[in-house]
Amino acid sequence: MRNAALQIDATRLSSLVEDMRRSAPRHQDVRIAVLAPCYNEEATIGQVVADFRAALPAATVYVYDNNSADRTAAVAREAGAVVRRAGLQGKGNVVRTMFSDVEADVYVLVDGDGTYEASAAPWLIDTLLEDGLDMVSAARVTEDQAAYRAGHRLGNRMLTGLVRMAFGRRFDDMLSGYRVFSRRFVKSFPAASSGFEIETELTVHALQMRLPAREVQTAYRSRPEGSFSKLNTFRDGVRILRMIGLLLRDERPLQFFGVAAALAFALAAALFVPVLGEYL
């Protein structure tokens, strides 16, 4: 079975990273914005900003601080990022603000936790522009078990499977936090999410609108020491599942209400059978 967090041998992973690092941005006249939503990422955001400034010298790196209780904003500013504040709590709320505020031709959305390869960004951007795509999503590939916890891996596989059944089989890692977008995608995206379900909404938007999009594999690594994940496997899993249901209701109403009607009919039939038996 294909798996977004596919365990591969060290030789293949090394080759993948090397291919990314050899890639150089060939579109110097394009306005590029790197968007990093952050909440308490003091331990990692400085390196993230430095890495993306090195990989994309012509880009502007924006860090949106979501009410951090540590020095996230100060560290990002010292590293050379444009720092802004997003007051409404939740990653989805921050992404919505970013997409509204920032003007660019190409947008790179990345988490501020230091788990994604900045060196892959030029390659992702070239793929977007040269192939006329609206979204390129980076599927996570790692040989480090600690980088991608078993609970997160299982939840991602199940939720991605639901979306693939309902909207199409074009993505294997629906919950990746590393993506590149066209301006058209960003400015037309009807963001409704408030939290970590934003990745689900981004994926379903591309599928439902039949936008040209692609998923490519990129290296993924563990959080550095002193950095902690904000994702709660069960709480956020339920929120993502709820978002899938809402999107299915809004985008595929015949499927949604057809299944609901079938379930209601089956329940009614199960309750009626004993009554009918007693009557007979």
PABABA-537967 format. One record per residue: residue number from 1; residue in three letters; x, y, z of N, C-alpha, C in turn. Coordinates in steps of 0.05 Angstrom, whole numbers, always signed. Example, Ala and Ser with C-alpha at 12.3 -4.5 7.8 and 13.67 -1.06 7.14 Angstrom:
# residues 2
n / res / n.px / n.py / n.pz / ca.px / ca.py / ca.pz / c.px / c.py / c.pz
1 / ALA / +264 / -114 / +156 / +246 / -90 / +156 / +264 / -66 / +156;
2 / SER / +257 / -45 / +142 / +273 / -21 / +143 / +258 / +1 / +157;
//
This chain:
# residues 280
n / res / n.px / n.py / n.pz / ca.px / ca.py / ca.pz / c.px / c.py / c.pz
1 / MET / +17 / -24 / +0 / +0 / +0 / +0 / +18 / +25 / +0;
2 / ARG / +10 / +44 / -17 / +25 / +69 / -17 / +20 / +84 / +9;
3 / ASN / +41 / +97 / +18 / +40 / +110 / +44 / +54 / +137 / +42;
4 / ALA / +40 / +159 / +51 / +52 / +186 / +50 / +77 / +187 / +65;
5 / ALA / +79 / +172 / +87 / +103 / +173 / +104 / +120 / +148 / +98;
6 / LEU / +124 / +141 / +72 / +137 / +117 / +63 / +165 / +115 / +75;
7 / GLN / +171 / +92 / +86 / +198 / +87 / +96 / +216 / +78 / +73;
8 / ILE / +236 / +92 / +67 / +254 / +85 / +45 / +282 / +83 / +55;
9 / ASP / +299 / +70 / +39 / +327 / +66 / +47 / +342 / +92 / +46;
10 / ALA / +364 / +93 / +60 / +380 / +117 / +62 / +390 / +127 / +36;
11 / THR / +397 / +109 / +17 / +407 / +117 / -9 / +387 / +133 / -25;
12 / ARG / +362 / +123 / -25 / +341 / +137 / -40 / +335 / +165 / -28;
13 / LEU / +334 / +166 / -1 / +329 / +191 / +12 / +351 / +211 / +7;
14 / SER / +376 / +202 / +8 / +399 / +219 / +3 / +398 / +230 / -26;
15 / SER / +390 / +213 / -45 / +388 / +221 / -73 / +367 / +242 / -76;
16 / LEU / +344 / +239 / -63 / +322 / +258 / -64 / +330 / +285 / -54;
17 / VAL / +344 / +286 / -31 / +353 / +311 / -20 / +374 / +324 / -38;
18 / GLU / +391 / +309 / -50 / +411 / +320 / -68 / +399 / +332 / -93;
19 / ASP / +378 / +319 / -104 / +364 / +330 / -127 / +352 / +357 / -120;
20 / MET / +340 / +359 / -97 / +328 / +385 / -89 / +350 / +407 / -87;
21 / ARG / +372 / +400 / -75 / +393 / +420 / -70 / +406 / +429 / -96;
22 / ARG / +406 / +412 / -117 / +418 / +420 / -142 / +400 / +438 / -158;
23 / SER / +374 / +437 / -151 / +355 / +454 / -166 / +359 / +483 / -158;
24 / ALA / +358 / +501 / -178 / +361 / +530 / -173 / +337 / +544 / -185;
25 / PRO / +328 / +565 / -172 / +305 / +580 / -183 / +311 / +592 / -209;
26 / ARG / +295 / +587 / -230 / +300 / +597 / -256 / +280 / +619 / -264;
27 / HIS / +266 / +629 / -244 / +245 / +649 / -249 / +251 / +673 / -231;
28 / GLN / +272 / +687 / -237 / +282 / +709 / -220 / +263 / +733 / -220;
29 / ASP / +246 / +736 / -241 / +229 / +759 / -243 / +202 / +754 / -229;
30 / VAL / +198 / +731 / -216 / +173 / +725 / -203 / +174 / +734 / -174;
31 / ARG / +153 / +747 / -165 / +151 / +754 / -137 / +143 / +730 / -120;
32 / ILE / +160 / +723 / -101 / +156 / +699 / -85 / +153 / +707 / -56;
33 / ALA / +133 / +697 / -43 / +128 / +701 / -14 / +129 / +675 / +0;
34 / VAL / +146 / +673 / +21 / +146 / +649 / +38 / +130 / +656 / +63;
35 / LEU / +109 / +640 / +68 / +91 / +645 / +90 / +94 / +624 / +112;
36 / ALA / +101 / +632 / +136 / +105 / +614 / +158 / +87 / +621 / +181;
37 / PRO / +65 / +607 / +185 / +48 / +612 / +209 / +62 / +600 / +234;
38 / CYS / +63 / +614 / +256 / +79 / +605 / +279 / +65 / +609 / +305;
39 / TYR / +67 / +589 / +322 / +58 / +592 / +350 / +78 / +578 / +368;
40 / ASN / +93 / +594 / +383 / +113 / +583 / +401 / +134 / +566 / +387;
41 / GLU / +147 / +578 / +367 / +168 / +564 / +352 / +195 / +578 / +355;
42 / GLU / +201 / +589 / +378 / +226 / +603 / +383 / +250 / +585 / +377;
43 / ALA / +248 / +559 / +382 / +271 / +542 / +379 / +278 / +536 / +350;
44 / THR / +259 / +541 / +332 / +264 / +532 / +304 / +261 / +554 / +283;
45 / ILE / +246 / +575 / +289 / +239 / +594 / +268 / +262 / +609 / +257;
46 / GLY / +283 / +615 / +273 / +306 / +629 / +263 / +320 / +613 / +241;
47 / GLN / +324 / +587 / +245 / +337 / +571 / +225 / +319 / +568 / +200;
48 / VAL / +293 / +566 / +204 / +274 / +563 / +182 / +276 / +588 / +164;
49 / VAL / +276 / +612 / +176 / +278 / +637 / +161 / +305 / +638 / +146;
50 / ALA / +326 / +631 / +160 / +353 / +632 / +147 / +355 / +612 / +124;
51 / ASP / +344 / +589 / +127 / +345 / +568 / +106 / +329 / +577 / +81;
52 / PHE / +306 / +589 / +85 / +290 / +597 / +62 / +301 / +622 / +49;
53 / ARG / +314 / +640 / +64 / +327 / +663 / +52 / +351 / +654 / +35;
54 / ALA / +364 / +633 / +44 / +387 / +622 / +29 / +377 / +607 / +4;
55 / ALA / +355 / +592 / +6 / +345 / +577 / -17 / +331 / +595 / -37;
56 / LEU / +319 / +616 / -28 / +304 / +634 / -45 / +312 / +663 / -39;
57 / PRO / +336 / +671 / -49 / +346 / +698 / -42 / +328 / +721 / -50;
58 / ALA / +313 / +717 / -71 / +296 / +739 / -81 / +268 / +740 / -67;
59 / ALA / +262 / +720 / -51 / +236 / +718 / -38 / +235 / +735 / -13;
60 / THR / +211 / +742 / -5 / +206 / +755 / +21 / +194 / +734 / +40;
61 / VAL / +206 / +731 / +63 / +197 / +712 / +83 / +179 / +726 / +103;
62 / TYR / +154 / +717 / +105 / +135 / +729 / +124 / +130 / +709 / +146;
63 / VAL / +133 / +718 / +171 / +126 / +701 / +194 / +103 / +715 / +208;
64 / TYR / +81 / +700 / +210 / +57 / +710 / +224 / +56 / +697 / +252;
65 / ASP / +61 / +713 / +272 / +61 / +703 / +300 / +33 / +702 / +311;
66 / ASN / +25 / +678 / +319 / -3 / +673 / +328 / -4 / +672 / +359;
67 / ASN / +1 / +696 / +371 / +0 / +699 / +400 / +19 / +682 / +415;
68 / SER / +43 / +679 / +405 / +64 / +663 / +419 / +71 / +674 / +446;
69 / ALA / +76 / +656 / +465 / +84 / +664 / +492 / +115 / +665 / +495;
70 / ASP / +129 / +659 / +474 / +159 / +659 / +475 / +169 / +681 / +456;
71 / ARG / +195 / +679 / +447 / +208 / +699 / +431 / +206 / +693 / +401;
72 / THR / +185 / +679 / +393 / +183 / +672 / +364 / +185 / +696 / +346;
73 / ALA / +171 / +717 / +352 / +171 / +741 / +335 / +198 / +754 / +334;
74 / ALA / +211 / +757 / +357 / +237 / +770 / +358 / +258 / +754 / +344;
75 / VAL / +258 / +728 / +347 / +278 / +711 / +333 / +274 / +712 / +303;
76 / ALA / +249 / +711 / +294 / +243 / +713 / +265 / +252 / +739 / +254;
77 / ARG / +247 / +761 / +268 / +255 / +787 / +259 / +286 / +790 / +257;
78 / GLU / +299 / +779 / +277 / +329 / +780 / +277 / +340 / +764 / +254;
79 / ALA / +326 / +743 / +245 / +335 / +726 / +223 / +330 / +738 / +196;
80 / GLY / +314 / +760 / +196 / +309 / +774 / +170 / +282 / +771 / +159;
81 / ALA / +263 / +761 / +174 / +235 / +758 / +165 / +219 / +783 / +169;
82 / VAL / +199 / +786 / +153 / +178 / +806 / +158 / +158 / +794 / +177;
83 / VAL / +156 / +805 / +201 / +140 / +793 / +222 / +114 / +809 / +225;
84 / ARG / +92 / +794 / +225 / +66 / +806 / +230 / +51 / +789 / +251;
85 / ARG / +31 / +801 / +262 / +16 / +787 / +283 / -12 / +779 / +273;
86 / ALA / -20 / +754 / +279 / -46 / +744 / +273 / -60 / +739 / +299;
87 / GLY / -80 / +755 / +305 / -92 / +754 / +332 / -111 / +731 / +337;
88 / LEU / -126 / +722 / +316 / -146 / +701 / +320 / -131 / +674 / +321;
89 / GLN / -135 / +659 / +342 / -119 / +635 / +347 / -127 / +613 / +327;
90 / GLY / -107 / +598 / +318 / -111 / +575 / +301 / -98 / +578 / +274;
91 / LYS / -86 / +556 / +265 / -71 / +557 / +240 / -88 / +565 / +216;
92 / GLY / -113 / +555 / +215 / -130 / +562 / +193 / -136 / +592 / +192;
93 / ASN / -140 / +604 / +216 / -144 / +633 / +217 / -119 / +648 / +208;
94 / VAL / -96 / +638 / +215 / -71 / +652 / +207 / -67 / +650 / +176;
95 / VAL / -72 / +627 / +165 / -69 / +623 / +136 / -88 / +641 / +121;
96 / ARG / -112 / +643 / +130 / -132 / +661 / +118 / -122 / +690 / +118;
97 / THR / -111 / +699 / +140 / -100 / +726 / +142 / -77 / +730 / +123;
98 / MET / -59 / +710 / +122 / -35 / +712 / +105 / -44 / +714 / +75;
99 / PHE / -62 / +697 / +67 / -71 / +697 / +39 / -84 / +723 / +32;
100 / SER / -97 / +736 / +51 / -111 / +761 / +46 / -91 / +784 / +45;
101 / ASP / -71 / +784 / +62 / -53 / +807 / +65 / -31 / +808 / +45;
102 / VAL / -19 / +785 / +39 / +7 / +785 / +24 / +1 / +785 / -6;
103 / GLU / +16 / +802 / -21 / +14 / +803 / -50 / +39 / +791 / -62;
104 / ALA / +36 / +771 / -80 / +58 / +758 / -93 / +48 / +743 / -117;
105 / ASP / +66 / +732 / -133 / +59 / +715 / -156 / +59 / +686 / -148;
106 / VAL / +77 / +678 / -130 / +79 / +651 / -120 / +81 / +651 / -90;
107 / TYR / +67 / +633 / -77 / +66 / +632 / -48 / +77 / +604 / -39;
108 / VAL / +95 / +605 / -20 / +106 / +581 / -8 / +96 / +580 / +21;
109 / LEU / +79 / +560 / +27 / +68 / +557 / +54 / +84 / +535 / +68;
110 / VAL / +95 / +541 / +91 / +111 / +522 / +106 / +108 / +526 / +136;
111 / ASP / +109 / +504 / +150 / +108 / +505 / +179 / +134 / +516 / +190;
112 / GLY / +133 / +529 / +214 / +157 / +541 / +225 / +172 / +522 / +244;
113 / ASP / +167 / +496 / +241 / +179 / +477 / +261 / +205 / +464 / +252;
114 / GLY / +215 / +472 / +228 / +241 / +462 / +219 / +241 / +434 / +209;
115 / THR / +218 / +422 / +202 / +217 / +394 / +193 / +218 / +391 / +163;
116 / TYR / +215 / +413 / +148 / +214 / +412 / +119 / +240 / +423 / +107;
117 / GLU / +248 / +413 / +84 / +272 / +421 / +70 / +268 / +447 / +54;
118 / ALA / +281 / +468 / +63 / +279 / +493 / +48 / +292 / +490 / +21;
119 / SER / +312 / +473 / +18 / +326 / +470 / -7 / +308 / +458 / -29;
120 / ALA / +285 / +447 / -21 / +266 / +437 / -41 / +249 / +459 / -54;
121 / ALA / +249 / +482 / -42 / +231 / +504 / -51 / +235 / +512 / -80;
122 / PRO / +260 / +516 / -89 / +264 / +524 / -117 / +252 / +503 / -136;
123 / TRP / +256 / +478 / -130 / +246 / +456 / -146 / +216 / +456 / -147;
124 / LEU / +203 / +460 / -124 / +174 / +461 / -122 / +163 / +484 / -138;
125 / ILE / +176 / +507 / -136 / +167 / +531 / -151 / +170 / +527 / -181;
126 / ASP / +193 / +516 / -190 / +196 / +510 / -218 / +175 / +491 / -229;
127 / THR / +168 / +471 / -213 / +147 / +452 / -221 / +121 / +466 / -224;
128 / LEU / +114 / +484 / -206 / +89 / +499 / -207 / +88 / +516 / -232;
129 / LEU / +109 / +531 / -237 / +109 / +551 / -259 / +112 / +537 / -287;
130 / GLU / +130 / +519 / -289 / +136 / +507 / -315 / +113 / +489 / -324;
131 / ASP / +99 / +477 / -306 / +77 / +459 / -313 / +50 / +472 / -311;
132 / GLY / +49 / +498 / -305 / +24 / +513 / -304 / +5 / +503 / -283;
133 / LEU / +15 / +497 / -259 / -1 / +486 / -238 / -10 / +509 / -219;
134 / ASP / -31 / +502 / -203 / -41 / +521 / -183 / -32 / +512 / -155;
135 / MET / -24 / +487 / -152 / -15 / +478 / -126 / +5 / +455 / -129;
136 / VAL / +27 / +456 / -115 / +45 / +433 / -112 / +47 / +427 / -83;
137 / SER / +40 / +402 / -75 / +40 / +394 / -47 / +64 / +375 / -43;
138 / ALA / +78 / +379 / -21 / +102 / +363 / -15 / +94 / +340 / +3;
139 / ALA / +94 / +316 / -9 / +89 / +292 / +7 / +113 / +285 / +23;
140 / ARG / +110 / +279 / +48 / +132 / +274 / +67 / +145 / +246 / +64;
141 / VAL / +171 / +246 / +61 / +186 / +221 / +58 / +208 / +221 / +79;
142 / THR / +209 / +200 / +95 / +229 / +200 / +117 / +237 / +171 / +124;
143 / GLU / +262 / +169 / +133 / +271 / +143 / +144 / +272 / +144 / +175;
144 / ASP / +264 / +167 / +186 / +265 / +171 / +215 / +238 / +167 / +227;
145 / GLN / +234 / +145 / +242 / +208 / +139 / +254 / +199 / +161 / +272;
146 / ALA / +217 / +174 / +286 / +209 / +195 / +305 / +199 / +220 / +291;
147 / ALA / +205 / +223 / +266 / +197 / +247 / +252 / +167 / +247 / +247;
148 / TYR / +155 / +223 / +245 / +127 / +221 / +237 / +115 / +200 / +255;
149 / ARG / +103 / +208 / +277 / +93 / +190 / +298 / +72 / +171 / +286;
150 / ALA / +71 / +147 / +298 / +53 / +126 / +288 / +24 / +135 / +287;
151 / GLY / +15 / +149 / +309 / -12 / +159 / +310 / -18 / +179 / +288;
152 / HIS / +0 / +197 / +283 / -4 / +216 / +261 / -4 / +203 / +234;
153 / ARG / +14 / +183 / +231 / +16 / +169 / +205 / -10 / +154 / +199;
154 / LEU / -21 / +140 / +220 / -46 / +125 / +216 / -69 / +144 / +211;
155 / GLY / -71 / +165 / +227 / -92 / +184 / +222 / -91 / +197 / +195;
156 / ASN / -67 / +204 / +186 / -64 / +216 / +159 / -74 / +196 / +138;
157 / ARG / -66 / +171 / +141 / -73 / +151 / +121 / -104 / +147 / +120;
158 / MET / -117 / +147 / +143 / -146 / +143 / +144 / -160 / +167 / +132;
159 / LEU / -152 / +191 / +141 / -166 / +215 / +132 / -161 / +220 / +102;
160 / THR / -136 / +216 / +93 / -130 / +218 / +65 / -146 / +198 / +48;
161 / GLY / -150 / +174 / +59 / -166 / +154 / +45 / -195 / +163 / +42;
162 / LEU / -206 / +175 / +62 / -234 / +185 / +60 / -236 / +206 / +38;
163 / VAL / -217 / +225 / +38 / -218 / +246 / +18 / -214 / +235 / -10;
164 / ARG / -197 / +215 / -13 / -192 / +203 / -39 / -217 / +188 / -49;
165 / MET / -231 / +175 / -31 / -256 / +162 / -39 / -278 / +182 / -48;
166 / ALA / -279 / +204 / -34 / -300 / +224 / -39 / -294 / +243 / -62;
167 / PHE / -269 / +251 / -64 / -262 / +273 / -83 / -242 / +265 / -104;
168 / GLY / -229 / +242 / -102 / -210 / +234 / -123 / -184 / +226 / -112;
169 / ARG / -169 / +209 / -126 / -144 / +197 / -117 / -120 / +211 / -129;
170 / ARG / -115 / +236 / -120 / -93 / +251 / -130 / -72 / +257 / -109;
171 / PHE / -77 / +253 / -84 / -59 / +259 / -63 / -56 / +236 / -43;
172 / ASP / -32 / +231 / -34 / -26 / +210 / -15 / -20 / +222 / +13;
173 / ASP / -13 / +247 / +14 / -6 / +260 / +40 / -22 / +286 / +42;
174 / MET / -47 / +283 / +48 / -65 / +306 / +48 / -58 / +327 / +69;
175 / LEU / -44 / +319 / +91 / -40 / +337 / +113 / -12 / +349 / +113;
176 / SER / +1 / +349 / +91 / +28 / +362 / +89 / +25 / +392 / +94;
177 / GLY / +44 / +403 / +110 / +44 / +431 / +115 / +62 / +447 / +97;
178 / TYR / +72 / +435 / +75 / +92 / +447 / +57 / +80 / +447 / +29;
179 / ARG / +72 / +470 / +19 / +59 / +472 / -7 / +67 / +498 / -21;
180 / VAL / +64 / +498 / -47 / +69 / +521 / -64 / +43 / +527 / -80;
181 / PHE / +35 / +552 / -81 / +11 / +560 / -94 / +15 / +582 / -115;
182 / SER / -3 / +582 / -134 / -4 / +605 / -153 / -20 / +627 / -140;
183 / ARG / -18 / +651 / -150 / -34 / +674 / -140 / -63 / +668 / -144;
184 / ARG / -70 / +656 / -166 / -98 / +650 / -172 / -111 / +632 / -150;
185 / PHE / -96 / +612 / -141 / -106 / +594 / -120 / -110 / +610 / -94;
186 / VAL / -89 / +625 / -86 / -90 / +639 / -60 / -112 / +659 / -59;
187 / LYS / -116 / +674 / -80 / -135 / +696 / -79 / -164 / +686 / -84;
188 / SER / -167 / +661 / -92 / -194 / +651 / -96 / -202 / +629 / -75;
189 / PHE / -184 / +624 / -57 / -189 / +603 / -37 / -208 / +612 / -16;
190 / PRO / -231 / +599 / -13 / -251 / +607 / +7 / -246 / +595 / +34;
191 / ALA / -226 / +604 / +48 / -217 / +592 / +73 / -239 / +594 / +94;
192 / ALA / -247 / +571 / +105 / -266 / +570 / +127 / -256 / +557 / +152;
193 / SER / -232 / +545 / +150 / -220 / +530 / +173 / -210 / +549 / +194;
194 / SER / -209 / +539 / +218 / -197 / +555 / +240 / -171 / +543 / +250;
195 / GLY / -168 / +516 / +247 / -144 / +503 / +259 / -129 / +486 / +239;
196 / PHE / -120 / +463 / +248 / -103 / +445 / +231 / -119 / +432 / +209;
197 / GLU / -145 / +436 / +207 / -160 / +425 / +185 / -156 / +441 / +159;
198 / ILE / -140 / +462 / +160 / -135 / +479 / +137 / -123 / +463 / +114;
199 / GLU / -105 / +443 / +120 / -93 / +427 / +99 / -114 / +411 / +84;
200 / THR / -133 / +401 / +99 / -155 / +386 / +86 / -171 / +404 / +67;
201 / GLU / -176 / +428 / +76 / -192 / +446 / +59 / -176 / +454 / +34;
202 / LEU / -150 / +458 / +37 / -133 / +465 / +14 / -134 / +442 / -7;
203 / THR / -132 / +418 / +3 / -131 / +395 / -15 / -158 / +391 / -29;
204 / VAL / -180 / +392 / -14 / -206 / +388 / -25 / -213 / +411 / -45;
205 / HIS / -205 / +435 / -40 / -210 / +457 / -58 / -197 / +451 / -85;
206 / ALA / -172 / +442 / -85 / -159 / +435 / -111 / -173 / +412 / -125;
207 / LEU / -182 / +392 / -110 / -196 / +369 / -122 / -223 / +377 / -133;
208 / GLN / -239 / +391 / -117 / -266 / +397 / -124 / -267 / +416 / -148;
209 / MET / -249 / +436 / -148 / -249 / +455 / -170 / -233 / +445 / -194;
210 / ARG / -222 / +421 / -192 / -207 / +409 / -214 / -184 / +427 / -223;
211 / LEU / -171 / +439 / -203 / -148 / +456 / -209 / -124 / +439 / -215;
212 / PRO / -107 / +448 / -233 / -82 / +433 / -239 / -64 / +433 / -215;
213 / ALA / -59 / +410 / -204 / -44 / +407 / -179 / -28 / +381 / -181;
214 / ARG / -7 / +380 / -165 / +10 / +356 / -164 / +21 / +352 / -136;
215 / GLU / +27 / +327 / -130 / +40 / +320 / -106 / +68 / +309 / -113;
216 / VAL / +88 / +319 / -99 / +116 / +308 / -103 / +128 / +301 / -76;
217 / GLN / +146 / +282 / -76 / +158 / +274 / -51 / +181 / +292 / -44;
218 / THR / +183 / +299 / -18 / +205 / +315 / -8 / +214 / +303 / +19;
219 / ALA / +238 / +308 / +26 / +249 / +298 / +52 / +235 / +311 / +76;
220 / TYR / +233 / +296 / +97 / +220 / +305 / +121 / +237 / +296 / +145;
221 / ARG / +240 / +313 / +165 / +258 / +306 / +187 / +244 / +312 / +214;
222 / SER / +256 / +302 / +235 / +246 / +306 / +262 / +248 / +335 / +271;
223 / ARG / +231 / +343 / +289 / +234 / +369 / +302 / +260 / +370 / +317;
224 / PRO / +274 / +393 / +317 / +298 / +396 / +334 / +292 / +394 / +363;
225 / GLU / +312 / +388 / +379 / +308 / +387 / +408 / +298 / +413 / +419;
226 / GLY / +279 / +412 / +437 / +268 / +436 / +448 / +243 / +446 / +434;
227 / SER / +236 / +433 / +411 / +213 / +441 / +396 / +191 / +420 / +399;
228 / PHE / +166 / +429 / +403 / +144 / +410 / +409 / +121 / +415 / +390;
229 / SER / +109 / +393 / +381 / +86 / +394 / +363 / +61 / +405 / +377;
230 / LYS / +46 / +421 / +362 / +21 / +432 / +373 / -3 / +415 / +365;
231 / LEU / +1 / +395 / +348 / -20 / +378 / +338 / -28 / +357 / +358;
232 / ASN / -54 / +356 / +365 / -65 / +335 / +382 / -79 / +314 / +365;
233 / THR / -68 / +290 / +366 / -77 / +269 / +348 / -107 / +265 / +347;
234 / PHE / -120 / +263 / +371 / -148 / +256 / +372 / -165 / +281 / +368;
235 / ARG / -159 / +303 / +382 / -176 / +327 / +380 / -175 / +338 / +352;
236 / ASP / -151 / +341 / +341 / -149 / +352 / +314 / -158 / +333 / +293;
237 / GLY / -156 / +307 / +299 / -166 / +287 / +280 / -196 / +289 / +277;
238 / VAL / -210 / +293 / +300 / -239 / +296 / +299 / -247 / +322 / +284;
239 / ARG / -231 / +343 / +288 / -237 / +368 / +274 / -233 / +365 / +244;
240 / ILE / -213 / +350 / +236 / -208 / +345 / +208 / -230 / +328 / +196;
241 / LEU / -239 / +307 / +211 / -261 / +290 / +202 / -286 / +307 / +199;
242 / ARG / -291 / +325 / +217 / -315 / +342 / +215 / -313 / +360 / +190;
243 / MET / -289 / +370 / +185 / -285 / +387 / +161 / -291 / +371 / +135;
244 / ILE / -282 / +346 / +135 / -287 / +329 / +111 / -317 / +326 / +107;
245 / GLY / -332 / +322 / +129 / -361 / +319 / +128 / -374 / +344 / +117;
246 / LEU / -365 / +367 / +127 / -377 / +393 / +119 / -371 / +398 / +89;
247 / LEU / -346 / +392 / +81 / -339 / +396 / +53 / -355 / +377 / +35;
248 / LEU / -358 / +353 / +44 / -374 / +333 / +28 / -403 / +342 / +26;
249 / ARG / -414 / +353 / +48 / -441 / +363 / +47 / -444 / +386 / +28;
250 / ASP / -425 / +404 / +28 / -427 / +428 / +11 / -420 / +423 / -18;
251 / GLU / -399 / +406 / -22 / -389 / +402 / -50 / -402 / +378 / -64;
252 / ARG / -410 / +358 / -48 / -422 / +333 / -60 / -448 / +327 / -45;
253 / PRO / -468 / +344 / -47 / -492 / +341 / -31 / -507 / +315 / -37;
254 / LEU / -507 / +307 / -62 / -521 / +282 / -70 / -509 / +258 / -56;
255 / GLN / -482 / +257 / -56 / -469 / +235 / -41 / -474 / +236 / -12;
256 / PHE / -471 / +260 / +0 / -474 / +263 / +29 / -502 / +256 / +38;
257 / PHE / -522 / +268 / +26 / -549 / +263 / +36 / -559 / +236 / +27;
258 / GLY / -548 / +225 / +4 / -555 / +199 / -4 / -546 / +178 / +16;
259 / VAL / -522 / +180 / +25 / -511 / +162 / +46 / -527 / +165 / +72;
260 / ALA / -532 / +190 / +79 / -547 / +195 / +104 / -575 / +183 / +102;
261 / ALA / -588 / +185 / +79 / -615 / +174 / +76 / -614 / +143 / +77;
262 / ALA / -593 / +132 / +64 / -590 / +102 / +64 / -586 / +92 / +93;
263 / LEU / -570 / +106 / +109 / -565 / +98 / +136 / -591 / +100 / +153;
264 / ALA / -606 / +122 / +148 / -631 / +126 / +163 / -651 / +104 / +155;
265 / PHE / -652 / +97 / +130 / -670 / +76 / +121 / -662 / +49 / +133;
266 / ALA / -636 / +43 / +133 / -627 / +18 / +145 / -634 / +16 / +175;
267 / LEU / -630 / +38 / +189 / -637 / +39 / +218 / -667 / +35 / +222;
268 / ALA / -683 / +49 / +205 / -712 / +46 / +207 / -721 / +17 / +201;
269 / ALA / -708 / +4 / +181 / -715 / -23 / +174 / -708 / -42 / +197;
270 / ALA / -685 / -38 / +210 / -676 / -55 / +232 / -696 / -53 / +255;
271 / LEU / -706 / -29 / +260 / -725 / -25 / +282 / -753 / -36 / +275;
272 / PHE / -759 / -37 / +249 / -786 / -45 / +241 / -788 / -76 / +240;
273 / VAL / -766 / -90 / +235 / -768 / -119 / +231 / -779 / -133 / +256;
274 / PRO / -770 / -127 / +280 / -782 / -140 / +304 / -812 / -134 / +307;
275 / VAL / -820 / -110 / +300 / -848 / -102 / +302 / -865 / -118 / +282;
276 / LEU / -854 / -120 / +258 / -868 / -135 / +237 / -870 / -165 / +245;
277 / GLY / -849 / -176 / +257 / -849 / -203 / +265 / -871 / -208 / +287;
278 / GLU / -872 / -190 / +305 / -892 / -192 / +327 / -920 / -190 / +316;
279 / TYR / -924 / -172 / +296 / -950 / -169 / +284 / -959 / -194 / +269;
280 / LEU / -940 / -206 / +254 / -947 / -230 / +239 / -952 / -254 / +258;
//
